[in-house]
Structure formats: structure tokens, C-alpha cells
């Protein structure tokens, strides 16, 4: 349907818009339409990036573990303690 719009139809639409808004308001209307299109595009981009953000995906829970008091990171391997179980490190 849109493939049948030719240069004559586009010229007719431009003439109707010019008659409706006038020469003074036409640049203002064009700026407003441009701003609206820019806002719409940025919002659509933000929505797409929200959809792709894995931290917001409820299907993949984020693993959160509590650190023991006084620790800033988890150890890379478990600590070895003495067989007596007194809690002192071997090394």
C-alpha cells in the first residue's frame, strides 16, 4: 500500500501541511517532531537494553553469599585446620 506513494502524493501532503501550519510555524513543528522522534528512539533503545540485561532476568537468580565478619572476599580454596578441631590454621 505504501509502495504506491509517489512524488506527486508526497508533494500534495507537503502542500497540505504547509497550508495547515503556515510558513512561520513549520520550522517549529519540524523541530518538535525531530525531538519527539529522538526521545522515542532513545526510550526504545533503553527498553531493549533492559531486556538484554542479565541481572534483571528472574529466570537466572543472582548468587549472593554472605561473607564472614572481617572478610572482604571469599578464599580461593578451603582452609586446612588441625585434626584436633581447635580452629587454628596450618599454614
Buried (B, 14 or more C-beta within 10 A) or exposed (E): EEEEEEEEEEEEEEEEEEEEBEEEEBEEEEEEEEEEEEEEEEEEEEEEEEEEEEEEEEEEEEEEEEEEEEEEEEEEEEEEEEEEEEEEEEE
